[in-house]
């Protein structure tokens, strides 16, 4: 089947951050996009679309680089492959990028801290796209400030009893498995948080509210009322949940920047195509110097953000060094850059740019959330500054 979804041009794969195996990752992604799987997705049915996307990605092996095998080590997941995948999928379809990312993020802590039985029960199904995964960390008063978490898990014999709420949970309401972080009280703040696996049919677990956002994605508020789960579903040691959350986010954080790059590159390509074909004042839009200046800025800023993004992923993969500062720089730069690039593309399209159904209009809605989730731009600036101020 011939696809109408567009394949990204990866002229940057000759940068020194990449190895020959990354070309193979790109080729596999191109085959998936060209297979037509994205063309059959009904974006008006977001829940159904995510399930269908996961099945297709699982069958195509696209999820293999994001979800660890049951006997694998999640810390060996290659961040550059994750970034390449998200950049390519975001370029083709924003919902596909979202669905891909959540499979990795929602299963990462299970791969890192789960028992052998839990890993065998969950990871193959997530990797195959049979189950949707969710990462339940955020709360109403605990977004960027995770230490303010109030959802609790109380030990009771061989069980834990969970009470409280989680909100802004991606795949909330449709996930088959949730990685939940709750306060267990071993120590104050972040050191008193543990991680658990929760299934949607656990007694006391419910969906308090589904959340609609400007770029439709499945989001929900979760409610736990005397939700009893076996202690065997705790991930890692008691009080070790925050560490597991940070380890998981470290694997995937730079990929948020990569998704923004995918959106920016698509906007730039759409703008270039429009500038070449739009006739006005006896010439084309691209012949006007103001258009050329805008395109020059868009291309330069996008490549600059890409360099920061793949530096962070390369530093983690190859140098095995912390990437707190580098990933924060990449995330804030790529998301803010993509917002500017997409805004310029919309402006270049004129009235067409704000018409529902246009690609640049869709990109305009897609990019806005990336400047907020997994640490807002303002938080990333604080992370960079605090890391700079540390004594070395």
N, C-alpha and C positions, 0 to 999 in steps of 0.2 A: 504493500500500500504506500503510495506517495504522500508524504506529509506536507501540510502547509505551514507547520511550525518552522521557525527559522533556526538555523545552526550558526553558532557563534564562530567567528574567525579568530583563531588563537595565534596571532603573530608574535605573541610574547613567550611562547613555549621555548624559544631559543635563548631565553634569559638563563643565567647560570644557576638559578634556583631550582631548575628542573632536571630530571633524568629521563632516559629513554622510556621508562615504564609510564611516565606521565603522558607521553604521546598516546600510549595504548589506552589510558583512562579516557583521554579526550575522544579517541576514535570510538570507544564503546558508547560514550554519551551521545555522539553524533548518530550512531546507529539507532539508539533508543529514540531520539528526537525525530529521526527520519522514518521510524517505523509506523508512524501514524497514531501512536498511543495517546498523544496529547490532543489530537484532533477530535477524539471521541468523548472528551471530557465536557460535561455539562456544568459550567461554572455557576449556573443558577441553583444547582443542587450541590452545595459545598460539601456536605457530609458524604454524599454518595461519590462526589468527585475525588475526595481524599482516599476513600476506600479503593476506588478503581485505579487511581494513580499508584497506590502502594502495591496492589496486585501486579500491575504492569511493571513497575520498577523491580519488584522482587523476582518476577519471572525473567527479566532481562539481566539480572545480576547487578543492577545499578546500586543496590543497597549494600553490597558486600564490603565496600570501602568505608561505610559509615557505621555498620553494626558488627560488633565482634562476633566471631564464632564461639560456640559454647566452651571450647577448649582453648580459645585464643586469649590474648592479653590486650585489653582495650588501650593500654598505654602505647601500644605499637601502632595504633591507627595513624595513618599518614595524613597530617593536616593539609598538605599540599593537594592531595587527591580530593579531600573534602572540599577544599576551596575551589578547585577546578570544577567539581561537580556542581556546587552551588552557583558558581558564576555562569556555567552553561545552562543550568535549569532555569535560573532567574531570567536569563536572556530570552529563553523560549517561552516560559510560563511561570508567573509568580507563585501560583498555587502549587505547582510541581516542586519548586524550590522549598516552599514551606513544609510540604509533606515529607520530603526527603530529609530535611534537617531535623524534624521532630523524631524520626525513627532513630537517628543516632543519639540525639540529646536525651530522649526518653529511655533509652536502653543502656546508656553509658555507665551509670552508677551500678546497674545490675551486673554488667560485665566486670566492673572494677571490684565490687564488694559482695556480690551475691554468692550463695552456696553453690556447690556443683549441681544440686537438684534444681535450684531456681534458674540457674543459667541454662540448663538443659530444657527446662519447661518453657522458658520465655524467649531466649535469644533466637533459636531457629525460626520461630513463628514471626518474630519481628523482622528478621533478616529476609525472610521469604515474602514479606508484605501481607501475610495472613492476619497479623495483629497490628493494630495501631498503638503507638506508645505515646506517653505523656510525661512531662517533667513538672511536678507540682511543687514549686518552691515559693512563688509570690503570694503575698497576702495584701489585704487592703492597707494595712499600716506597715507592711514589710516588703517593699519592692527592692529598691537599691540598698536599703538598710535591712539586710537579712537577719541581723542579730535581734531585731525587734519582733521576730516571729512569735505568734501567740498560739497557734495550733499545737495541741499537746498529744503525746502518746504516753499513756501510763502503763507501766508493767503490772500485770495481774496474773500471777502464776506462770503458765506457759504461753500466755497471750500478751498482747498490747491492746489497750483500749484508746481509740483516737477520738478527739473532740476538737471542733473548730472548723474554720473555712480556709480555702485557698481560692484565689481569683486570678483572672487573666491567664488561665491555664490553656495553652494551645492543645488542641485535640480534646479538650474538655467536653464531655458528653458523648463522645464517639470512640474514645480510646478503649482498648481491650486490656491494657495494663498501665498502671500509673506508678511512677517513682515519686514517693511522697516524702517530704522533709517535715519533721515535727519536733517540737521541744520535748526532750526527755529529762532535762534538768540535772545532768551530771555536773555541770559547771555553769557559771553565768554566761550570758551572751552566746556567741557562735559555738562555743565548746560544749554547749548543752543541747545540741541538735542531733538527732539520729535520722537515718534514712530507712524507708520501708517500701515493700512492694504491695500495692493494693489493687484488687480487681473490682470491676464495677458491680459484681453481684455480692460483694461482701455486705453483710447486714449492717445498717447504719450509715452506708455510703449513699449519697444522693447528689443530684445536680440542682443547685439552688437557683441558677439563672444562666441562660445562654446570652452571650455578649455579641452584639452586632457592631462591626467596625467598618471604616470607609472602604477598605479592600477586603472583601468577604473572606474570612478564615474561620474555622471552628474554634471558638473560645468559650470558656464557661467559668462560673464560680462553683466550686465543689463544697459540699457540706458534709461533715462527719459528726454523727451523733451516737455516742457509745459504739463506735465502729470497732468491732473486735476482730483481730487478726492474729494468727499464730506467731510466736516469737521467732520462728524459723524464717519468717519473711523480713526480718531486719537485715539491712545491708551493712556489712562491716561491724565495727565495734560500737557499743553504746557511746553516744556523744561524738561519733566520728562522721556524722552526716554532713556537716558543713565542709569538711575536708573532701568528702566524696563529691559534693556539689561543685566545689572549686576545681577538682581534678577533671570532672566531666566538662565543665565550662572551658577549662584551659585547652582541651582538645578541639573544641568547636568554636571558640570565641572569634578567631580570625576569619572564620567562614562567614560571619555576619557581614564583614567588610566585603568578602568575595561576592555575596549575594547582591550587595549594593553595586559592585562593579558590573555585574551582569545587567542590572537595570540601567546603569549609566551607559554601557556600551550599546545596548539596544536603542536607547534614546538617541545617542549620537548617530547610529546607523540610520535610524528613521529620519533624523534631521538632515543627514547628508543626501539621502534619496529624495527627500522633499525639496531640498535646495537645488538639486540638479534638474528637477522636473517642473518646478513651479515657475511659470513665465509671468513676468511683470516688468513694466517700464521698458519694453523692448529688449529685455534680456531675461536671465533667470535669477531667482532669488540668490543663488550661489555666486553670481557675478557681483553682487553688492558688497562693498568693503565691510560694512557693519556685520553682514552675515558671515563673512570670512573671519572677522575678528572673533565673533562668538564661537564659531567652529574651532578656531585655534585654541581658545581658552578651554573649551569642552574636552578636546583631545588631550591637551597637556595636563589638565587637572586629573583626568581619568587615569592616564599612565602614571602620574605621580602617586595616586592612591593605590594603584596596582603594585607598584614597587614596595610600598609600605606593607601591603597585605601579604605579599609572598615572601618578603623578608621575615615577617613574624612567623609564618608557617615554616619556612626553611630553618629558622633559628631553633624552633621546637623540634623539628624532625631530624635535622642533621647535626646541629651543635648540641642538642639535648640540654638547652639552657632555658631558664625561666623567660617567659615572654609577656610578663605583666604589662610593662611599659610599651613594648612594641605592638602587642595586640590592641591595647587601648588607643595608641596613635593611629593604627590602621583602621580601627572601627570608627573613630570619630572623623577621621579624614575622608574615608570612603563614603560614609553615609551622608555627610554634609556635602561632599563633592557631587554625589549622585543627585541629591536634591537640587543643586544648582544646575547641573547638566540637563536634568529632566525639565526643570522650569524653563530653561532657555529653549529646549525643543518645543515645548507647548507654545511658547511665545512665537517661535518661528512658524508654526503651523497656523497661527492666527485663530480664526473662529473654529476651524476644524479641530484645533488642539483641545478644546474643552467639550467637544461633542462625545457623548457616551458611546463607547464602542471603539473609539480610536485607540490605537496602541499607546500613544503618548499620554492620553487621558488616563488609561489604566495604570501606566507606570507612575503617574503623578500621585495616584492613590496608594499604590504599592509601597513607594519609598518612604512615605511619612512615618510609618511605624518603626522602621529600622533605626531612625534617629533616637528612638526611645527604648525599645526592648533590649534585653541583655546589657543594660547599663546605658542610660541616656548620655548624650554628648557631654553634658555638664559633668556627669560623674566620671567619664573617661578623662576629662581634663584634670580632675582632682587626682585620679590614679596616676597619671603621668607626673604631675607636680610632686606628689608625695614620694614617688619612686626617685625622682631627681633629688629630693631633699634628704634622702637617706644617706647616712655616712658610708663612704666606700673605702 
